[in-house]
Amino acid sequence: MSKAISNFLVLAIFMIGMPALVLAASAPKDRAGCTDKVLTRMPGCFIYLCRHSDFDVEKFEIANQPKQKIEGIREEIQYQCDQKLSMIQIIRNTEAALKADGYVIRYQKDGSNWAGVTGQKGAQWVYVQSRRGEYVMKAVKAQEMEQTMTATADGWTKLIEQTGRASIYGINFDTAKSTIRPDSEKVLAEVMTMLQKNSAWRIAIAGHTDNVGASDMNLTLSRQRAESVVTWLTGHGIVKDRLLPGGFGSLVPVADNATEDGRFKNRRVDIIKLY
């Protein structure tokens, strides 16, 4: 065989093999570290995004009810598929798979350009929303959060020594009032212990609210709540001259008031070391 013919055959074989090589190289792959969770995927789909949280919250659609907020182990997986897969094809397959696995269907809707289904089996919740050629699966296995942080006198002391202040949560008041609720006693007792251990401190007690309600009312309410804390502490042996109450209403937020969690974080009492 001549060298020219040999080279031609090698080139021909190489050209014949090219489409397969190109196809293999361009075939979409799952994002690194992502695998299916709870449900297997639709054929022809790949994972382009995934998120895992050991503890998080998701609001699930429920038929004829407000969204159900579920906390626990959260998974989110977003799939890209062949554009031939319609949103209805994806959601009907999902619903059938959930039912076959013993899930109760809590919600199902076919929109004009999306479809969704919620399934629940015991503590496991799943929601899938589909569009043509893509869908997202969100799942939460409900469980209580393991408490790893504690609000104690020693913890606040360290924080104040480092930053000059500490935000105190767990001093609870009746709605729109300055009356301290009985479930606040444990937290107040820790504040008292901190002040007893640091008898040279003079502190400001600053009340804060979220932005619900009129601004001037929140200013007044936050100051009254700070004064209630001072009254509790002086009633348990802390010298009043060491305590300076103040109210800031919603003027100094530490989180977004647009969310429930943010409003909770803004409703607080701050302890600020003056000297």
BELFENNOR-V643777 format. One line per field, one symbol per residue. ss: DSSP state (~ for helix, > for strand, _ for the rest). psi: psi as a letter, one per 20 degrees, with the letter a starting at -180 (. if undefined). burial: + if it has 9 or more other C-alpha atoms within 8 Angstrom, else -. A space follows every 50 residues. Layout:
BEGIN
ss = ???
psi = ???
burial = ???
END
This chain:
BEGIN
ss = __~~~~~~~~~~~~~~~~~~~~~~~~___________________>>>>> >>>>>>>>>>>>__>>>>>>>>>>>>>>>>______~~~~~~~~~~~~~~ ___>>>>>>>____>>>>>>>__>>>>>>>>__>>>>>>>>>________ __~~~~~~~~~~~_>>>>____>______>_~~~~~~~~~~~~~~~~___ __>>>>>>______~~~~~~~~~~~~~~~~~~~~~____~~~>>>>>___ _________~~~~~~~_>>>>>>__
psi = pqhggghggggggghhigggggghhipqqqqpiprqpgqqrqqjqqpipq ppphpaqqpppppkrqqpopqbppqpppqprpiiorhggghhgggggggh jjqpoiqppoahjrqqppqpncipqppppqrpjqrpppqpoprqpooiqq orggghggghhgiirpppqioqqqpjrjppqhjiggghhhgggghhhmii qpqpopqqrajprqghhhggghghhghhggggghikipphiipoqqpjcj hmqiroiiqghghghhnrpppppg.
burial = -----+-----------------------++--+----------++++++ ----++++-+++-------+++++++++++++--++++-++--++-+++- --++++++-----++++++++--+++++++++++++++++++-------- -++-+++-++---+++-+--++++---+-++--+--++-++++++----- +++++++++++---+-++++++++++++++--++---+---+++++++++ --+---+----++++++++++++--
END
